[in-house]
Amino acid sequence: MTINELKQLAIYAAKGQAPTNFSVENVDEALADGLREMAGSVNQFMKNRYDIYEIIIQAADEIVPNKVIDAVGMFAEVQQVPQGTKAMFKTKLGRMRAKKFLTQVGLSGVYETFRLDTGRFEVAAHAIGGGCTIDFERMLDGAENMAELVSLLTEAQTDAVYQEVQRALRAAVNQTGVPANNRANVTVGNDFDGEEMMKLISTVRAYGSGAIIFAPPEFVAAMGADAIVPVPQNGNYGGVYHPQDIDAIHNTGYINLFRGTPIVQIPQSFVDENNVETWIDPQLAYVLPTGGERVVKVVFEGQTQVYDWVNKDQSMEIMTYRKLGTAILAYHNWAIYKNEAIPQTYKEMYPNV
């Protein structure tokens, strides 16, 4: 199998699709077989590794931006620019000029907020990275393969976009402030309040054709099924819920629509090896407008870069990075809901474990 054929198969495999003469399962098998031929031994891998890296690069550069657009395109404007090129975005100023701010990574390396005074602004990119360790013994035994590596590294880059967007949203809240009507808060001991969330959605919808809820899985789980008929004060039944909510919770554990407003989940993970500190704050959800001026700006600069490092045990770490920039156009057209009743760490969720 040629390198070009493997590149195309890697793209199909990452998309979960297949060309006309293949099934999806056959694509995965053919890609695994082709890469196994190129990396069937340590010597073969070292001889062919730059061709393998080209396969990874092309798959990541083809898949990641499209996955990001599919996931956040409803409320985010995404640009791809060549290496060294500035990404310029336009904004409508008008009478709201004095109230608009831009939150993005500043020169200090942390998210900072700047007042907007022109109709165009630049979003700078910085490097995001991910890595995967290859154990050659496991590769030779068939327990690991390069096809899984391609999939994992493209997924890691996509997850990094979610994290960067959430960081920019948090910084925008902390530094510019959000009006009181754009905030809702549930304190410890109380349940999620659907009416409060609906107030936020109504406020945000005034600045676009719709709204979307951007939240981590813990927050979405705490929302639960939405009551069509609430629990009566002196009745015996527990309220009436939409059957689609019940089915969604049964099938996936979460609702995916709240009173006509789509829910986009932020992938959750942990920042420590003990699985205690969560990657994304589980207490916060963001309500963002759709159809009008998009609040979130995302830029990809240049190609994915791949390099490797051989460890003392002869395992190899393959690292990727790509330049990514995010910014939040911050004023009064988006909202935030904080549910303090949700535990922030694994230990708080399961104190007896």
Buried (B, 14 or more C-beta within 10 A) or exposed (E): EEBEEBBBBBBBBBBEEBEEEBEEEEBBBBBBBBBBEBBEEBEEBEEBBEEBBBBBBBBBBBBBBBBBBEBBBBBBBBBBBEEEEEBEBEBEBEEBBEBBBBBBBEEEEEBBBBEBEEEEBEBBBBEBBBBBBBBBEEBBEEEBBBBBBBBBBBBBBBBBBBBBBBBBBBBBBEBBEBEEEBBBEBEEEEEBBBEBBBBBBEBBBEBBEBBBBBBBBBBBBBBBBBBEEEEEEEEEEEEEBBEEBEEBBEEEEBBBBBEEBBBBBBBBEEEEEEEEEBBBBBBBBBBBBBEBBBBBBBBBBBBBBBEBEEEEEEBBEBBBBBBBBBBBBBBBBBBBBBBEBBBBBBBEEEEEE
